[in-house]
Amino acid sequence: MKSKMFYLAVALTLLLGSALAEPAPDAPVVDATSLTDEQLRAAIIGKTIYLNISGFELPIYYKSNGRMTGSMGQVAAAFSRGDGSHDNGRWWVEANQLCQRWTSWMDGQTNCYKIARQGNLITWLRQDGVSGTARIED
């Protein structure tokens, strides 16, 4: 049984990793309507953003002190190894982009995103061209 769980965990890790690294086929493109520095701060401080990743929602909570926390949720966490179901990191706003660095997720690399918002829908574009959607909960 442990072997079967290990293989499920590896499969889920590969699935999530590829979902975070490849553009979604129908993801909207963020353009000149992206938020400014002040709009970004106002939009995310004290809020939870739910990223759409391969049919799962990944909630990320943005604290006013520049810290963030995330968790994969019950289904994804059931297949996760070790502490991979939760992570924390730092966020900041730079040049009209939301930048963040997780402790272990995304290999601890810094990524920056242009963000556009329409109501509770967010579209994002990462510096490497990967894009996607999320929803924000006030």
C-alpha positions in Angstrom: 0.0 0.0 0.0 2.9 2.4 0.8 4.3 1.8 -2.7 1.0 2.6 -4.3 0.7 5.8 -2.3 4.3 6.7 -3.3 3.5 6.3 -7.0 0.3 8.4 -6.6 2.3 11.1 -4.9 4.9 11.1 -7.6 2.2 11.3 -10.3 0.5 14.2 -8.6 3.8 16.0 -8.1 4.6 15.7 -11.8 1.0 16.8 -12.7 1.2 19.9 -10.5 4.7 20.7 -11.6 3.8 20.6 -15.2 0.6 22.6 -14.6 2.6 25.3 -13.0 5.2 25.3 -15.7 3.1 25.2 -18.9 0.6 27.7 -20.3 -3.0 26.9 -19.9 -4.5 26.5 -23.4 -7.5 28.9 -22.7 -5.8 31.2 -20.3 -6.5 34.9 -21.0 -3.7 37.2 -21.8 -2.9 40.0 -19.4 -2.3 43.2 -21.3 -2.3 46.9 -20.6 -5.1 46.5 -18.1 -2.7 45.0 -15.5 -2.8 46.5 -12.0 -0.4 49.1 -10.8 1.8 48.8 -7.7 -0.8 50.4 -5.4 -3.7 48.5 -7.0 -1.9 45.2 -6.6 -1.3 45.8 -2.9 -4.9 46.9 -2.3 -6.1 43.8 -4.2 -4.2 41.2 -2.3 -3.3 42.3 1.2 -5.4 40.3 3.7 -7.0 38.3 0.8 -6.9 34.7 -0.3 -6.3 34.1 -4.0 -7.4 30.7 -5.4 -5.2 29.6 -8.3 -6.8 27.2 -10.9 -4.4 24.3 -11.3 -5.4 21.2 -13.2 -8.9 21.2 -11.8 -7.8 22.0 -8.2 -7.8 25.3 -6.4 -4.7 26.3 -4.7 -5.4 29.0 -2.0 -2.7 31.5 -1.2 -3.2 34.0 1.6 -1.3 37.3 1.4 -0.4 38.9 4.7 0.3 42.7 5.0 3.8 42.0 6.3 4.9 40.5 3.0 4.5 36.9 4.0 2.2 34.4 2.2 0.9 30.9 3.0 -0.5 28.3 0.7 -2.0 24.8 1.0 -3.0 22.3 -1.7 -6.4 21.3 -0.2 -7.6 18.0 0.9 -7.6 16.0 -2.3 -4.2 17.2 -3.5 -2.7 16.9 0.0 -3.8 13.3 0.3 -1.4 12.4 -2.5 1.4 14.8 -1.4 4.6 13.7 0.1 5.9 15.0 3.4 5.3 18.7 4.0 4.6 19.4 0.3 0.9 20.1 1.0 1.7 23.5 2.7 4.3 26.1 2.1 5.0 29.7 3.0 7.1 32.4 1.4 7.5 36.1 0.8 5.7 38.5 -1.6 6.4 42.0 -2.8 5.3 44.4 -5.6 7.9 45.6 -8.1 7.4 47.4 -11.4 3.6 46.8 -11.4 4.1 43.0 -10.9 3.4 40.8 -8.0 6.7 38.9 -7.1 6.9 36.0 -4.8 9.2 33.3 -3.6 8.1 30.1 -1.8 10.3 28.3 0.7 10.1 25.0 -1.3 7.3 25.2 -3.9 8.5 26.3 -7.4 12.0 25.3 -6.3 12.2 28.4 -4.1 12.7 30.5 -7.2 11.4 34.1 -7.5 8.6 34.6 -10.0 6.9 37.8 -10.9 3.4 38.2 -12.4 1.4 40.9 -14.2 -2.1 40.8 -12.8 -5.4 42.0 -14.2 -8.6 41.9 -12.2 -12.3 42.0 -13.2 -14.5 41.6 -10.2 -13.4 38.4 -8.4 -11.6 37.0 -11.5 -7.9 37.4 -11.8 -5.8 36.7 -14.9 -2.0 36.5 -14.5 1.0 36.4 -16.7 4.3 35.2 -15.3 7.7 36.6 -16.6 8.3 33.5 -18.6 5.0 33.7 -20.5 3.0 31.2 -18.5 -0.5 32.5 -17.8 -3.6 31.5 -16.0 -6.6 32.5 -13.9 -7.6 32.7 -10.3 -10.3 34.0 -8.2 -10.0 36.3 -5.2 -12.0 36.1 -2.0 -12.4 39.3 0.0 
